[in-house]
Structures are given as structure tokens and as C-alpha cells.
């Protein structure tokens, strides 16, 4: 899988100018994601590497953060997160820029739960227009 840098740059710029609507699709249900930020930042590896044969990590990664205010999503995310769990799964996030519908495939790297929401930290592994 690879990230289309031109499409991602367009997404990042559009989201900075005017926040876009993002939706997580999981188990045939849609969860709105608010406060989305997308950055390109370094990862803690010195060279591209495979982590335990499970996923590939580059020296830089596009990272995405956002908040879901529907706590019913939490049990669905349990086996989706990277880390000691090797049975993780991709998360599909949808948005649109102008008349272009985008599907963003991410891996969940961290989550922080509050009494009213859950903040997701993800790495973008693929982005395409659908």
C-alpha cells in the first residue's frame, strides 16, 4: 500500500482552510470524527523496517488524529490497534474535497478515552478517490 502524496497534500490543505467532515466506517456503522489533524512527521525508526512481520514502517509517516464522541465505538476498536496485538485491522475513513470522494485507510496506533469521547491517533497507509 502506498500514500498518494499529491492527494494527501490537497487533503491537508483543504482541511486547514476549512475543516472537512470525516466519517469512520466500522461494522456497517458510521461514526463522525471531529477535530481532525493530519501531519507528516518522523517515526522512531532509523530506516524503513518491518515491525514483527506485521506492518511496514517508513522513516516518515502521515499521521491523523481525530475525536469520536460516540463511545459505542470503543469495543469495536479493541482488536484494531497496532502494538502487541498482531490481529489489527485497517480503519476506513471517508471524506470529500470539492466533488472528490476520498477513502483513507489508516492503522490505529493509540487511543485516549474521556468520559464523553475517544481520541484516535492513526497512521495513514493509503488514500484514494472513490
N, C-alpha and C positions, 0 to 999 in steps of 0.2 A: 504494500500500500504506500501511496505517496501523497503528499500535500501539494496541490496546485498553488504555487506561491502568488501568481497574479490574482487568482480568485480570492485567496486569503487576504491579500493586501487590500483589495476592493472591499471585502467584508469588514476588515478592521477600520478602514477609513470611514465607511458608511456608518458603522456603529459608534464611532467617536463623534461624528457630526450630529447624528440623531439616533438615539438608542433604538435598535431593531427589536422585533418580537421574536423570541426564541422559544421553541417547544421541544421538550424531551418526549419521545415516543417510546413507551415501555409497556410490554404486555397488553397491547391494543388499547392503551390509555394514554392521554396526552397531559403533560404537566408543564404549565408556563414557567419559564425561567426568567428571573428579573436580575437587574444589576450586572449584566454580563460584561466581562472584560476579556480581551484577547491580547496576548503578548507573545513576543518571540524572545525566549530567554535561555540562558545556558543551562545544561543539565549537569549533574555531578559525575560526569564521565570524561576521561581524557581523550577517548577516541570512540568511534561508533562501535557498539558492542551488543551482544545478545544477552539478555538477562535470564539466566537459568533455562535457556532454550524456549522461553515463553513469549517474550516480546523483544523487539529491537529498539535500542536507544541511540539516538544521534547526539552529537555534542551540543546542538541547539534544538529546541522543540517549541512548537506553538502551543501555548497553554491557554486554557479557557477557564474562567471562574463564573459562577452564577448561583443564584439563590432560588430554591423551590419552597413555596410556602404551604404546600400540601404534604403533610407528614405521612400520609398513607404510602408515599413512595419509598420510605425507608426500608421496609422488609424486602422490597424488590431489588434494592441496591446491594444487599448483603453479599451476594456472590459475584458482583460486577467489578469490585475494586481490585486493582493491581496490588501486589505485595506478596505476603506469604501464600495467598490464595492463588493457585495455578488455574483455577476454573473460572477466571474472569471472563467477561463478555463485553463486546463493544456497546457503547451507548449511541443511539441515533438522535441527533438534534436537528430540527428543521427551522429554517428562517427564509426570508426573501429580501432581495435587494432590487428595487425598481420592479420589473416584471420577471425577475430571475429567481426561481425557487431553488434553494440550496439544501443539501443534506450533508451534515457534518458528522463524521464518525469519530468518536472520542474513546479514550480509556480513562476510567475514573482512578485518580491517584490518591485522593484524600477527600474526606467529608467532615464538616463540623456541624453538629446539631445544636439548635437552640430550642427553647420551648415552643416557638412558633414557626421555625423554618429549618432548612438544612442547606448549607453552602457546599457546593461541589467544586472540586479542583480536578481538572481533566487535562489530558494531552490530546491534541488533535492529531489523528492518524490519517484522515482522508477527508477531502471536501470535494463535492461535485454538484453540478447543476442537474436537476431532475425535471 
